[in-house]
Amino acid sequence: MRIPEIFEPVAQEVLRRMGAESTTRLGPDYYLIKTATPEAITDSEVAKFASWNLPADHTWPC
C-alpha cells in the first residue's frame, strides 16, 4: 500500500482505520500490511489517502 509522504502525520491512523493488524515499512511511503478485513481498505473513509491496488512490479520505490 502506498500512503504518500505528505500524509505521514496521519499514516498510522489511516492504517488503523483500514484494519491493519501488522505493518512493515517498505520505503518512505510504502507499507506491507496484514488485515483480517480487506474490505476495510476500499470501504474506509480514509481510502482516499492511500493507493492499494498497485502492480507487483511497482510496489517498491525505484
C-alpha positions in Angstrom: 0.0 0.0 0.0 1.2 3.5 -0.7 0.5 6.4 1.6 2.1 9.5 0.1 4.7 11.1 2.4 2.6 14.3 2.7 0.1 12.2 4.7 2.9 10.8 7.1 1.3 12.7 10.1 -1.9 10.6 9.7 -0.4 7.4 8.2 -0.8 5.3 11.4 -4.4 6.4 11.8 -5.1 5.6 8.1 -3.6 2.1 8.6 -5.6 1.6 11.8 -8.9 2.5 10.1 -8.1 0.2 7.3 -7.9 -2.7 9.7 -4.1 -3.2 9.5 -3.1 -5.8 12.1 0.6 -5.6 11.3 2.6 -3.4 9.0 6.1 -3.4 7.5 7.5 -0.2 6.1 9.0 -0.7 2.7 10.2 2.8 2.0 9.3 6.4 2.6 5.7 5.9 1.7 5.1 2.2 1.1 3.6 -0.3 3.6 3.1 -4.0 3.5 0.0 -4.7 5.7 -1.8 -7.7 7.1 -5.5 -7.4 7.7 -8.4 -9.7 8.5 -10.8 -7.3 6.9 -9.5 -6.5 3.4 -12.8 -4.8 2.5 -12.0 -2.1 5.0 -9.2 -1.0 2.7 -11.5 0.2 0.0 -14.6 0.8 2.1 -12.9 3.1 4.7 -13.4 6.8 4.6 -9.6 7.1 4.7 -9.1 5.1 1.5 -8.6 8.4 -0.3 -5.2 8.8 1.4 -3.8 5.6 0.0 -3.1 3.7 -3.2 -3.7 0.0 -2.6 -4.1 -1.7 -5.9 -0.5 -1.4 -7.1 1.0 -3.7 -9.8 3.6 -6.0 -8.3 6.4 -4.6 -10.3 5.8 -1.1 -8.9 5.4 -1.9 -5.2 9.0 -1.0 -4.3 10.3 2.6 -4.7 12.5 2.8 -7.8 
